[in-house]
């Protein structure tokens, strides 16, 4: 069983922060190797996770188109692509990172894209947990690039614009009949003095609020110093709340007396 989680929202609300800390928390709670997917063309998931910049699927797609038919004679195009994708995965502590990279340029990408989708889908099935840091905004929903997601986490800050974007995402998903299992709202960087008011406003969006993540000076300090967020200490208030979020997410799939992620 694979549980796929996508994290989306308006730009600048802390999607990558939430995604990276969720990867850390889910690994610690389940001991599973997490597949982290950077689906934002403005890729910075690797920085938050503390690994080098990986070669992206977009780069591989361009390379294959340049090669054309000059492939190794002993391999099919599908086998060749599969090998390139697997070699592009960046291994970290408790996770593998796959970067999707930039969208298509001019030219015909249909055949290569269809092969890539199948390869990425097959790759995802090898993991119990997939966390996708999605592109900011609404474009990927209108292009239907975010699909077959079990849990969609819509991240907002405590601003009216952030919550408005979250509501528009909810409405767009309904209009497009996008294949998303459950949708939850996370409000990030909430000041203690505004927590009650923010909670009231968030409840009006029409998405179940699963977490209010407090403002955390440590997160800002790590960002400023370029440190990976996965190295935040246990007493980080943001990480403490992300661990509670991970528990809630895992509880949504815990339908049996024995947790599916526990080793027998």
C-alpha positions as a printed Julia matrix, in Angstrom:
264×3 Matrix{Float64}:
   0.0    0.0     0.0
   1.26   3.47   -0.95
   0.0    6.59    0.81
   0.6    9.64   -1.38
   0.59  13.08    0.23
   0.81  16.34   -1.73
   1.51  19.73   -0.14
   0.26  22.82   -1.98
  -0.74  26.45   -1.42
   0.09  30.04   -2.28
   3.75  30.86   -2.83
   5.65  31.86    0.28
   3.43  30.16    2.85
   6.0   27.51    3.83
   5.04  24.49    1.71
   8.61  23.25    1.51
   9.1   23.7     5.24
   5.98  21.62    5.94
   6.98  19.01    3.35
  10.54  18.53    4.61
   9.55  18.31    8.29
   6.75  15.9     7.38
   9.28  13.65    5.6
  11.41  13.67    8.77
   8.46  13.0    11.1
   6.95  10.21    8.99
  10.28   8.43    8.73
  10.87   8.67   12.48
   7.39   7.36   13.29
   7.26   4.51   10.76
  10.92   3.71   10.02
   9.86   3.65    6.37
  11.98   5.02    3.54
  10.0    8.0     2.23
   9.89   9.01   -1.44
  10.14  12.8    -1.45
   9.07  14.35   -4.77
   9.94  17.93   -5.66
   7.21  18.87   -8.14
   7.96  22.6    -8.04
   9.97  23.89  -11.04
  11.54  26.37   -8.61
  13.15  23.42   -6.88
  14.41  23.9    -3.33
  13.12  20.78   -1.57
  16.67  19.4    -1.61
  17.96  22.37    0.36
  15.39  21.89    3.12
  16.2   18.16    3.19
  19.95  18.79    3.26
  21.04  16.99    0.07
  22.7   18.03   -3.18
  20.73  19.21   -6.19
  19.55  16.07   -8.01
  19.31  15.68  -11.78
  15.66  16.28  -12.55
  13.14  14.36  -14.62
  12.85  17.5   -16.77
  16.59  17.39  -17.49
  16.36  13.69  -18.37
  13.45  14.37  -20.71
  15.48  17.0   -22.57
  18.54  14.73  -22.76
  16.5   11.88  -24.23
  14.94  14.13  -26.85
  18.41  15.33  -27.87
  19.68  11.75  -28.18
  16.71  10.85  -30.4
  17.07   7.34  -31.75
  20.75   7.0   -30.81
  20.07   4.79  -27.81
  22.13   1.82  -26.66
  21.13  -1.03  -29.01
  20.57  -3.48  -26.14
  17.97  -1.25  -24.44
  14.48  -0.06  -25.28
  13.65   3.61  -24.75
  11.56   2.66  -21.73
  14.43   0.68  -20.16
  16.87   3.49  -20.9
  14.59   6.09  -19.27
  13.96   3.83  -16.3
  17.69   3.54  -15.7
  18.16   7.31  -15.94
  15.33   8.01  -13.49
  16.64   5.52  -10.95
  20.17   6.93  -11.21
  18.81  10.48  -10.64
  17.32   9.65   -7.24
  19.16  11.4    -4.44
  19.44   9.34   -1.26
  19.12  11.0     2.14
  18.63   9.92    5.72
  15.27   8.18    5.71
  14.22   9.35    2.25
  14.88   9.23   -1.48
  14.41  12.48   -3.4
  13.1   12.7    -6.96
  13.04  16.14   -8.6
  10.54  16.68  -11.42
  12.24  19.86  -12.68
  11.06  22.33  -15.26
   8.0   21.85  -17.49
   8.23  21.05  -21.18
   9.83  23.4   -23.67
   8.86  23.73  -27.34
   8.41  20.53  -29.31
   6.56  17.25  -28.99
   6.9   15.58  -25.6
   3.88  13.29  -25.64
   5.66   9.98  -26.13
   8.48  10.67  -23.66
   6.05  12.13  -21.1
   3.82   9.06  -21.25
   6.82   6.83  -20.61
   8.0    9.06  -17.77
   4.6    9.02  -16.07
   4.54   5.24  -16.11
   8.09   5.04  -14.75
   7.41   7.55  -11.95
   4.14   5.77  -11.09
   5.95   2.43  -10.93
   8.69   4.0    -8.8
   6.13   5.42   -6.35
   4.59   2.0    -5.86
   7.87   0.76   -4.37
   7.38   3.05   -1.34
   4.73   3.01    1.39
   4.87   6.78    1.79
   5.25   9.5    -0.84
   5.44  13.21    0.06
   5.18  15.67   -2.85
   6.15  19.32   -2.53
   3.83  20.68   -5.22
   4.09  23.79   -7.34
   2.74  26.98   -5.76
  -0.59  28.39   -6.91
  -3.36  26.84   -8.96
  -1.78  26.1   -12.34
  -0.91  22.48  -11.64
  -4.55  21.77  -10.78
  -5.82  23.31  -14.02
  -3.19  21.24  -15.9
  -4.22  18.22  -13.81
  -0.63  17.42  -12.9
  -1.62  16.82   -9.26
  -3.74  13.69   -9.41
  -4.13  10.33   -7.75
  -3.3   11.9    -4.4
  -4.57  10.24   -1.22
  -4.12  13.28    1.01
  -3.83  16.88   -0.16
  -2.48  19.3     2.43
  -3.34  22.89    1.51
  -0.98  25.25    3.32
  -1.84  28.86    4.1
  -0.34  31.51    6.28
  -2.62  33.53    8.55
  -3.25  36.19    5.9
  -6.59  36.7     4.18
  -4.87  36.14    0.78
  -3.46  32.81    1.85
  -6.83  31.57    3.12
  -8.54  32.88   -0.03
  -6.11  30.87   -2.18
  -6.84  27.78   -0.09
 -10.55  28.25   -0.73
  -9.96  28.68   -4.46
  -7.93  25.46   -4.52
 -10.82  23.62   -2.86
 -13.31  25.03   -5.41
 -11.04  24.25   -8.37
 -10.55  20.65   -7.27
 -14.34  20.23   -7.15
 -14.76  21.79  -10.6
 -12.07  19.63  -12.22
 -13.07  16.4   -10.49
  -9.4   15.92   -9.62
  -8.73  12.5    -8.12
  -7.87  13.53   -4.55
  -8.82  11.4    -1.57
  -8.99  13.77    1.4
  -8.2   17.48    1.69
  -6.92  19.17    4.84
  -5.92  22.74    5.63
  -2.73  23.71    7.47
  -2.2   27.27    8.65
   1.5   27.97    9.02
   3.48  30.54   11.05
   0.61  31.36   13.42
   1.4   33.79   16.23
   0.19  32.61   19.64
  -1.73  35.84   20.21
  -3.72  35.29   16.98
  -4.27  31.53   17.21
  -7.97  31.72   18.18
  -8.82  34.31   15.52
  -6.87  32.41   12.86
  -8.64  29.18   13.8
 -12.03  30.89   13.41
 -11.15  32.33   10.0
  -9.61  29.07    8.78
 -12.79  27.18    9.67
 -14.68  29.35    7.14
 -12.58  28.12    4.2
 -14.56  24.89    3.95
 -11.58  22.56    4.36
 -11.04  20.57    7.54
  -8.27  22.26    9.54
  -5.76  19.58   10.51
  -3.01  21.78   12.03
  -2.03  25.27   13.1
   1.77  25.46   13.01
   3.15  28.11   15.37
   5.66  30.72   14.32
   9.11  29.29   15.04
  12.23  31.46   15.31
  14.38  28.35   14.81
  12.89  27.74   11.36
  13.64  31.33   10.36
  17.18  31.02   11.75
  17.86  27.77    9.86
  16.48  29.29    6.64
  18.66  32.38    7.05
  21.78  30.3     7.74
  21.06  27.83    4.94
  20.82  24.87    7.28
  18.61  21.88    6.34
  15.3   22.0     8.19
  15.52  18.27    8.82
  18.26  19.03   11.35
  15.92  21.11   13.53
  16.14  20.03   17.19
  13.33  18.14   18.9
  12.34  21.22   20.91
  11.44  23.15   17.75
   7.77  24.11   18.21
   7.18  23.8    14.46
   8.58  20.28   14.38
   6.66  19.25   17.49
   3.44  20.24   15.74
   4.48  18.53   12.49
   4.94  15.29   14.47
   1.35  15.65   15.7
   0.3   16.25   12.09
   2.1   13.04   11.05
   0.18  11.12   13.71
  -3.12  12.44   12.36
  -2.19  11.54    8.79
  -1.17   8.02    9.75
  -4.4    7.64   11.74
  -6.4    8.22    8.54
  -5.03   4.98    7.09
  -4.92   2.97   10.32
  -8.08   0.97    9.71
  -6.85  -2.27   11.26
  -5.81  -3.2    14.78
  -2.24  -3.57   13.55
  -0.77  -0.44   11.98
   0.07  -1.11    8.33
   3.5    0.44    8.61
   4.65  -1.67   11.54
   6.93  -4.54   10.65
   5.52  -7.98   11.38
